[in-house]
Amino acid sequence: MMNIEEVMQYLPHRYPFLLVDRVIEMELGKSITAIKNVTINEPFFNGHFPGSPVMPGVLILEALAQAAAILSFKTDQYAPDSIGVVYFAAIDNARFKKPVVPGDRLVLKAEIMRKMRGIWKYAARAEVEGVLVAEAELMATLRDK
């Protein structure tokens, strides 16, 4: 549904912090499913952990937040040239169930729980091969340029 070039139109992040490779499904105002292909070339694997690489949990949450941001920008019909940034407001009930390692295809899913006074709340989950690896409730605010 959105390739990397389109993703980059909706996210201000760039290497090494762009953590969404593709959007495969989206229902505006409701939900998004996106992909992050995890490779050994990721810069964080050099130190986390040598000999036993594991994707940091905070980066899994960041990837989920980036997917949620795309959903919000598209839902509110932002034009790519008017997109500002998204700031975390809260992370609640974060749980990490299984390590994410090089070679995994991280499936990022976010559903809008509510939007009130410029604050978006999402139920987010990350899966690898259909198995839950992380989940959290995320809150964020969108800011114009």
Backbone as a chain_set.jsonl record, in Angstrom:
{"seq": "MMNIEEVMQYLPHRYPFLLVDRVIEMELGKSITAIKNVTINEPFFNGHFPGSPVMPGVLILEALAQAAAILSFKTDQYAPDSIGVVYFAAIDNARFKKPVVPGDRLVLKAEIMRKMRGIWKYAARAEVEGVLVAEAELMATLRDK", "coords": {"N": [[0.812, -1.202, 0.0], [1.964, 1.291, 0.764], [5.106, 2.19, -0.315], [8.667, 2.46, 0.468], [9.481, 5.008, -0.413], [7.09, 6.474, -0.336], [6.496, 6.214, 2.39], [8.566, 7.753, 3.445], [7.698, 10.252, 2.724], [5.818, 10.814, 4.6], [6.97, 10.561, 7.098], [9.305, 12.274, 9.129], [11.673, 11.132, 9.865], [14.942, 9.735, 9.244], [17.594, 7.58, 8.006], [19.757, 6.666, 10.63], [17.301, 6.213, 11.819], [14.801, 5.811, 10.719], [12.265, 3.613, 10.882], [10.278, 2.178, 9.616], [9.581, 0.246, 6.885], [7.663, -0.345, 4.983], [4.175, 0.022, 4.319], [1.531, -2.136, 4.65], [-1.166, -2.366, 4.966], [-3.981, -0.3, 5.602], [-6.536, 1.35, 7.304], [-8.084, 4.225, 7.21], [-8.477, 6.355, 10.002], [-8.736, 4.248, 11.674], [-6.871, 1.793, 11.677], [-3.495, 0.483, 11.133], [-1.1, -1.495, 9.399], [2.222, -2.246, 9.241], [5.62, -2.802, 8.056], [8.828, -3.662, 9.303], [11.874, -4.57, 8.273], [14.254, -6.394, 9.806], [17.677, -6.222, 9.946], [21.084, -7.472, 10.108], [22.714, -5.369, 9.606], [21.859, -3.148, 10.988], [22.7, -0.321, 12.924], [22.578, -0.412, 15.755], [22.999, -3.043, 16.512], [25.716, -3.503, 16.805], [26.395, -2.929, 19.424], [24.425, -4.087, 20.961], [23.436, -7.012, 21.324], [26.906, -7.681, 21.386], [27.723, -10.627, 19.691], [25.302, -11.764, 20.36], [22.905, -10.578, 18.999], [20.179, -8.39, 19.617], [17.226, -6.629, 18.988], [16.716, -3.48, 20.418], [14.172, -2.91, 22.848], [13.056, -0.345, 23.112], [13.354, 0.648, 20.561], [11.66, -0.964, 19.126], [9.243, -0.029, 20.136], [9.467, 2.585, 19.177], [9.339, 2.089, 16.404], [6.707, 1.16, 16.23], [5.405, 3.519, 16.988], [6.114, 5.185, 14.853], [4.729, 3.96, 12.754], [2.116, 4.376, 13.682], [2.076, 7.154, 13.556], [2.109, 7.635, 10.789], [-0.443, 6.659, 10.169], [-2.01, 8.551, 11.571], [-1.294, 11.013, 10.321], [-2.185, 10.468, 7.698], [-4.905, 9.958, 8.205], [-5.777, 12.466, 9.141], [-5.455, 13.821, 6.818], [-3.085, 15.184, 6.07], [-0.982, 16.975, 3.866], [1.953, 15.786, 2.274], [3.992, 17.798, 2.197], [3.381, 19.426, 4.311], [3.766, 18.212, 6.682], [4.727, 17.958, 10.029], [6.134, 17.068, 13.02], [5.863, 14.211, 15.215], [5.289, 13.784, 18.594], [6.016, 11.73, 21.374], [3.71, 11.309, 23.993], [3.018, 9.606, 26.0], [3.749, 6.303, 27.147], [2.23, 3.395, 27.846], [1.679, 0.387, 29.706], [3.619, -1.243, 28.453], [4.941, -4.192, 27.134], [7.261, -6.764, 26.65], [7.65, -9.606, 24.866], [9.184, -11.461, 23.442], [12.458, -11.827, 22.075], [13.638, -9.79, 19.343], [15.402, -10.403, 16.461], [18.203, -10.226, 14.095], [17.154, -10.734, 10.742], [14.512, -11.132, 11.265], [11.147, -10.323, 10.395], [9.489, -7.692, 11.268], [6.263, -7.097, 12.137], [4.227, -4.423, 12.353], [1.567, -3.17, 14.144], [-1.046, -0.905, 14.65], [-3.782, 0.539, 16.3], [-6.185, 3.094, 16.369], [-7.249, 4.296, 19.38], [-8.424, 6.511, 20.521], [-8.92, 10.023, 19.84], [-8.308, 13.092, 21.167], [-8.435, 16.469, 21.788], [-6.074, 16.996, 20.278], [-4.401, 14.957, 21.069], [-3.438, 11.732, 20.405], [-4.336, 8.359, 20.953], [-3.173, 5.067, 20.904], [-3.522, 1.541, 20.461], [-1.008, -0.679, 20.308], [0.921, -3.218, 18.682], [3.551, -5.534, 18.117], [4.645, -8.056, 15.93], [6.262, -11.144, 15.062], [6.334, -13.417, 12.57], [3.63, -14.002, 13.134], [3.65, -14.21, 15.887], [3.294, -12.587, 18.959], [5.523, -10.085, 19.925], [5.905, -7.687, 21.207], [3.997, -5.183, 22.935], [1.97, -2.279, 23.544], [0.353, 0.669, 24.871], [0.181, 3.673, 23.243], [0.662, 7.181, 23.364], [0.462, 10.205, 21.591], [1.285, 13.406, 20.144], [0.643, 15.44, 17.33], [2.518, 17.797, 15.543], [2.489, 20.708, 13.594], [4.557, 21.955, 10.877]], "CA": [[0.0, 0.0, 0.0], [2.918, 2.407, 0.712], [6.494, 1.738, -0.357], [9.56, 3.265, 1.303], [9.466, 6.409, -0.862], [5.874, 7.085, 0.204], [6.669, 6.282, 3.843], [9.456, 8.887, 3.733], [6.934, 11.493, 2.551], [4.977, 11.02, 5.778], [7.765, 10.554, 8.325], [10.505, 13.111, 9.031], [12.831, 10.327, 10.254], [15.836, 9.236, 8.203], [18.579, 6.635, 8.502], [19.403, 5.287, 10.984], [16.152, 6.198, 12.712], [13.571, 5.47, 10.017], [12.048, 2.224, 11.291], [9.165, 1.596, 8.868], [10.001, 0.005, 5.507], [6.526, -0.486, 4.066], [2.838, -0.104, 4.898], [0.845, -3.158, 3.859], [-2.617, -2.243, 5.127], [-4.371, 0.857, 6.398], [-7.919, 1.809, 7.275], [-8.006, 5.563, 7.775], [-9.283, 6.563, 11.192], [-8.882, 3.013, 12.437], [-5.707, 0.948, 11.943], [-2.416, 0.373, 10.159], [-0.152, -2.602, 9.514], [3.443, -1.877, 8.531], [6.718, -3.769, 8.138], [10.224, -3.29, 9.518], [12.768, -5.702, 8.049], [15.373, -6.262, 10.745], [18.875, -6.813, 9.359], [22.294, -7.39, 10.922], [23.355, -4.091, 9.297], [21.348, -2.078, 11.849], [23.83, 0.158, 13.725], [22.463, -0.736, 17.178], [23.436, -4.415, 16.791], [27.132, -3.515, 17.195], [26.547, -2.887, 20.875], [23.244, -4.636, 21.659], [24.602, -7.265, 22.142], [27.906, -8.386, 20.575], [27.64, -12.081, 19.767], [23.915, -12.174, 20.579], [22.185, -9.349, 18.653], [18.762, -8.26, 19.949], [16.717, -5.277, 18.743], [16.277, -2.852, 21.672], [12.729, -2.743, 23.006], [12.645, 1.039, 22.87], [13.273, 0.846, 19.112], [10.417, -1.613, 18.692], [8.196, 0.948, 20.449], [9.614, 3.691, 18.224], [8.82, 1.626, 15.114], [5.245, 1.176, 16.365], [4.981, 4.921, 17.006], [6.24, 5.711, 13.501], [3.592, 3.438, 11.992], [0.935, 5.091, 14.169], [2.154, 8.525, 13.047], [1.65, 7.603, 9.393], [-1.902, 6.528, 10.217], [-2.595, 9.825, 12.0], [-1.114, 12.005, 9.257], [-3.073, 10.117, 6.586], [-6.282, 10.132, 8.679], [-6.07, 13.904, 9.179], [-5.253, 14.299, 5.455], [-1.947, 16.084, 5.907], [-0.215, 16.883, 2.634], [3.336, 15.473, 2.654], [4.849, 18.965, 2.398], [2.962, 20.169, 5.501], [3.928, 17.369, 7.865], [5.704, 18.356, 11.032], [6.666, 15.94, 13.776], [5.002, 13.571, 16.207], [5.987, 13.628, 19.865], [5.429, 10.837, 22.36], [3.152, 11.915, 25.201], [3.041, 8.566, 27.029], [3.811, 4.882, 26.79], [1.646, 2.66, 28.968], [1.496, -1.064, 29.621], [4.555, -1.852, 27.503], [5.352, -5.551, 27.464], [8.125, -7.377, 25.649], [7.375, -11.033, 25.024], [10.146, -12.319, 22.749], [13.48, -11.005, 21.412], [13.634, -9.572, 17.897], [16.793, -10.617, 16.052], [18.416, -10.035, 12.658], [16.445, -11.669, 9.876], [13.081, -11.091, 11.56], [10.263, -9.363, 9.727], [8.681, -7.138, 12.344], [4.971, -6.599, 11.667], [3.817, -3.351, 13.264], [0.125, -2.936, 14.053], [-1.542, 0.121, 15.574], [-5.191, 0.909, 16.171], [-6.528, 4.32, 17.087], [-8.2, 4.095, 20.472], [-9.175, 7.769, 20.573], [-8.235, 11.285, 19.57], [-8.972, 14.127, 21.941], [-7.661, 17.705, 21.955], [-4.751, 16.904, 19.669], [-3.653, 13.807, 21.583], [-3.872, 10.448, 19.839], [-3.995, 7.175, 21.745], [-3.156, 3.88, 20.054], [-3.166, 0.204, 20.944], [0.01, -1.091, 19.347], [1.519, -4.535, 18.905], [4.542, -5.955, 17.133], [4.657, -9.509, 15.79], [7.194, -11.8, 14.144], [5.739, -14.678, 12.124], [2.359, -14.201, 13.814], [3.834, -14.32, 17.335], [3.423, -11.303, 19.633], [6.842, -9.849, 20.524], [5.809, -6.501, 22.065], [2.734, -4.472, 22.859], [1.907, -1.103, 24.407], [-0.558, 1.753, 24.515], [1.002, 4.839, 22.951], [-0.015, 8.468, 23.199], [1.323, 11.123, 20.866], [0.689, 14.615, 19.601], [1.187, 15.852, 16.038], [2.819, 19.224, 15.466], [2.719, 21.216, 12.247], [5.882, 22.547, 10.627]], "C": [[0.858, 1.269, 0.0], [4.32, 1.82, 0.686], [7.373, 2.711, 0.439], [9.568, 4.736, 0.882], [8.243, 7.142, -0.32], [5.946, 7.213, 1.715], [7.5, 7.516, 4.199], [8.777, 10.237, 3.48], [6.136, 11.832, 3.809], [5.715, 10.978, 7.101], [8.988, 11.448, 8.141], [11.785, 12.338, 9.348], [13.634, 9.895, 9.035], [16.833, 8.288, 8.856], [19.469, 7.323, 9.535], [18.128, 5.17, 11.817], [14.818, 5.988, 12.018], [13.336, 3.977, 10.197], [10.808, 1.584, 10.664], [9.621, 1.467, 7.424], [8.843, 0.023, 4.514], [5.235, -0.516, 4.892], [2.083, -1.092, 4.023], [-0.68, -3.078, 3.964], [-2.912, -1.015, 5.974], [-5.849, 1.133, 6.194], [-7.94, 3.153, 7.985], [-8.98, 5.715, 8.942], [-9.386, 5.351, 12.078], [-7.564, 2.309, 12.723], [-4.701, 0.962, 10.806], [-1.624, -0.891, 10.451], [1.04, -2.242, 8.634], [4.523, -2.914, 8.804], [8.032, -3.056, 8.44], [11.034, -4.562, 9.31], [14.014, -5.491, 8.896], [16.588, -6.975, 10.151], [20.071, -6.643, 10.29], [23.027, -6.074, 10.688], [22.86, -2.932, 10.153], [22.474, -1.625, 12.781], [23.768, -0.234, 15.204], [22.948, -2.138, 17.504], [24.915, -4.503, 17.172], [27.307, -3.557, 18.7], [25.418, -3.538, 21.642], [22.862, -5.98, 21.072], [25.612, -8.001, 21.277], [27.82, -9.899, 20.79], [26.237, -12.611, 19.975], [23.0, -10.984, 20.279], [20.687, -9.423, 18.935], [18.349, -6.82, 19.676], [16.239, -4.683, 20.061], [14.766, -2.634, 21.7], [12.26, -1.333, 22.729], [12.551, 1.324, 21.373], [12.072, 0.13, 18.511], [9.247, -0.661, 18.96], [8.255, 2.138, 19.496], [9.067, 3.31, 16.85], [7.287, 1.617, 15.135], [4.714, 2.611, 16.315], [5.08, 5.539, 15.61], [5.093, 5.217, 12.617], [2.314, 4.175, 12.388], [0.919, 6.524, 13.644], [1.687, 8.596, 11.594], [0.131, 7.533, 9.35], [-2.558, 7.858, 10.585], [-2.478, 10.89, 10.923], [-2.063, 11.729, 8.088], [-4.548, 10.332, 6.975], [-6.679, 11.601, 8.671], [-5.786, 14.593, 7.843], [-4.195, 15.388, 5.34], [-1.359, 15.888, 4.516], [1.238, 16.624, 3.025], [4.214, 16.691, 2.914], [4.459, 19.795, 3.624], [3.183, 19.396, 6.796], [5.03, 17.89, 8.771], [6.277, 17.133, 11.71], [5.607, 15.4, 14.727], [5.845, 13.393, 17.47], [5.25, 12.622, 20.736], [4.876, 11.665, 23.511], [3.169, 10.9, 26.339], [3.189, 7.2, 26.382], [3.31, 4.131, 28.01], [1.583, 1.174, 28.655], [2.392, -1.733, 28.585], [4.987, -3.218, 28.026], [6.166, -6.104, 26.312], [8.089, -8.878, 25.877], [8.465, -11.939, 24.462], [11.183, -11.431, 22.075], [13.265, -10.932, 19.899], [15.088, -9.57, 17.455], [16.955, -10.373, 14.547], [17.757, -11.144, 11.842], [14.95, -11.687, 10.128], [12.382, -10.034, 10.708], [9.277, -8.898, 10.789], [7.406, -6.546, 11.742], [4.434, -5.662, 12.745], [2.338, -3.06, 13.072], [-0.27, -1.889, 15.084], [-2.995, 0.409, 15.253], [-5.42, 2.183, 16.959], [-7.57, 3.982, 18.134], [-9.082, 5.34, 20.622], [-8.269, 8.934, 20.185], [-9.014, 12.36, 20.302], [-8.016, 15.295, 22.147], [-6.225, 17.586, 21.457], [-3.876, 15.771, 20.166], [-4.284, 12.537, 21.01], [-3.453, 9.331, 20.77], [-4.173, 5.949, 20.857], [-2.924, 2.621, 20.892], [-2.215, -0.342, 19.892], [0.581, -2.454, 19.717], [2.486, -4.833, 17.776], [4.573, -7.478, 17.14], [5.78, -9.937, 14.85], [6.596, -13.165, 13.834], [4.471, -15.014, 12.905], [2.442, -14.326, 15.329], [4.053, -12.925, 17.923], [4.808, -11.169, 20.254], [6.823, -8.634, 21.441], [4.435, -5.87, 21.887], [2.766, -3.302, 23.824], [0.74, -0.233, 23.977], [0.311, 2.988, 24.368], [0.13, 6.074, 22.87], [0.968, 9.418, 22.547], [0.539, 12.36, 20.449], [1.401, 14.974, 18.301], [1.399, 17.352, 16.059], [3.09, 19.618, 14.019], [4.14, 21.757, 12.135], [5.949, 23.931, 11.21]], "O": [[0.521, 2.231, -0.691], [4.685, 1.039, 1.564], [6.869, 3.676, 1.015], [9.654, 5.618, 1.736], [8.343, 8.292, 0.107], [5.503, 8.219, 2.269], [7.176, 8.237, 5.143], [9.244, 11.261, 3.979], [5.817, 12.996, 4.054], [5.142, 11.327, 8.133], [9.642, 11.385, 7.1], [12.879, 12.852, 9.118], [13.092, 9.712, 7.945], [16.917, 8.195, 10.081], [19.889, 8.46, 9.321], [17.897, 4.142, 12.453], [13.784, 5.988, 12.686], [14.124, 3.163, 9.715], [10.341, 0.55, 11.141], [10.006, 2.458, 6.802], [9.024, 0.364, 3.345], [5.214, -1.016, 6.017], [2.001, -0.919, 2.807], [-1.395, -3.657, 3.146], [-2.2, -0.719, 6.934], [-6.348, 1.148, 5.069], [-7.829, 3.219, 9.209], [-10.128, 5.275, 8.887], [-10.042, 5.395, 13.118], [-7.158, 2.223, 13.882], [-4.995, 1.382, 9.686], [-1.493, -1.305, 11.603], [0.892, -1.97, 7.442], [4.37, -3.785, 9.661], [8.311, -1.986, 7.9], [10.902, -5.519, 10.072], [14.74, -4.514, 8.713], [16.544, -8.176, 9.884], [20.069, -5.771, 11.159], [23.879, -5.698, 11.492], [23.397, -1.829, 10.05], [23.143, -2.469, 13.376], [24.812, -0.373, 15.842], [23.28, -2.414, 18.657], [25.328, -5.478, 17.799], [28.261, -4.154, 19.2], [25.445, -3.545, 22.872], [21.908, -5.993, 20.296], [25.222, -8.872, 20.5], [27.842, -10.381, 21.922], [26.0, -13.804, 19.782], [22.383, -10.435, 21.193], [20.013, -10.378, 18.55], [19.041, -5.888, 20.086], [15.439, -5.306, 20.759], [14.164, -2.228, 20.706], [11.181, -1.138, 22.17], [11.748, 2.159, 20.956], [11.528, 0.569, 17.498], [8.365, -0.503, 18.116], [7.22, 2.642, 19.059], [8.403, 4.12, 16.202], [6.65, 2.023, 14.163], [3.697, 2.881, 15.676], [4.221, 6.333, 15.225], [4.551, 5.981, 11.82], [1.521, 4.554, 11.527], [-0.146, 7.05, 13.321], [0.956, 9.512, 11.217], [-0.51, 8.258, 8.589], [-3.553, 8.247, 9.974], [-3.447, 11.594, 10.636], [-2.673, 12.653, 7.551], [-5.34, 10.827, 6.172], [-7.781, 11.949, 8.248], [-5.868, 15.818, 7.75], [-4.367, 16.375, 4.624], [-1.251, 14.757, 4.041], [1.714, 17.187, 4.011], [5.098, 16.633, 3.768], [5.139, 20.77, 3.944], [2.829, 19.868, 7.876], [6.126, 18.218, 8.317], [6.843, 16.258, 11.053], [4.597, 16.049, 15.001], [6.975, 12.908, 17.41], [4.023, 12.648, 20.833], [5.513, 12.622, 23.951], [3.314, 11.271, 27.504], [2.805, 6.982, 25.233], [3.901, 4.222, 29.087], [1.453, 0.764, 27.502], [1.975, -2.679, 27.917], [5.347, -3.376, 29.193], [5.811, -5.936, 25.145], [8.452, -9.363, 26.949], [8.655, -13.055, 24.945], [10.829, -10.375, 21.549], [12.782, -11.874, 19.271], [15.909, -8.832, 17.999], [15.968, -10.318, 13.813], [17.8, -12.321, 12.202], [14.19, -12.198, 9.305], [12.957, -9.003, 10.357], [8.352, -9.621, 11.158], [7.461, -5.613, 10.941], [4.218, -6.061, 13.89], [1.903, -2.741, 11.966], [0.12, -1.974, 16.248], [-3.385, 0.509, 14.09], [-4.917, 2.341, 18.072], [-8.636, 3.45, 17.822], [-10.294, 5.251, 20.818], [-7.042, 8.838, 20.201], [-10.216, 12.527, 20.094], [-6.901, 15.107, 22.633], [-5.284, 18.017, 22.123], [-2.732, 15.634, 19.734], [-5.489, 12.31, 21.118], [-2.349, 9.347, 21.313], [-5.175, 5.805, 20.157], [-2.217, 2.648, 21.9], [-2.574, -0.455, 18.72], [0.708, -2.799, 20.892], [2.27, -4.439, 16.63], [4.533, -8.111, 18.194], [6.19, -9.188, 13.963], [6.378, -13.973, 14.737], [4.259, -16.163, 13.293], [1.423, -14.525, 15.99], [4.898, -12.171, 17.441], [5.229, -12.033, 21.023], [7.636, -8.548, 22.361], [3.799, -6.001, 20.841], [3.503, -3.324, 24.81], [0.209, -0.372, 22.875], [1.09, 3.316, 25.264], [-0.995, 6.027, 22.373], [2.15, 9.446, 22.893], [-0.691, 12.36, 20.407], [2.618, 14.827, 18.191], [0.547, 18.096, 16.543], [3.832, 18.939, 13.309], [4.827, 21.983, 13.131], [6.98, 24.595, 11.106]]}, "num_chains": 1, "name": "protein.A"}
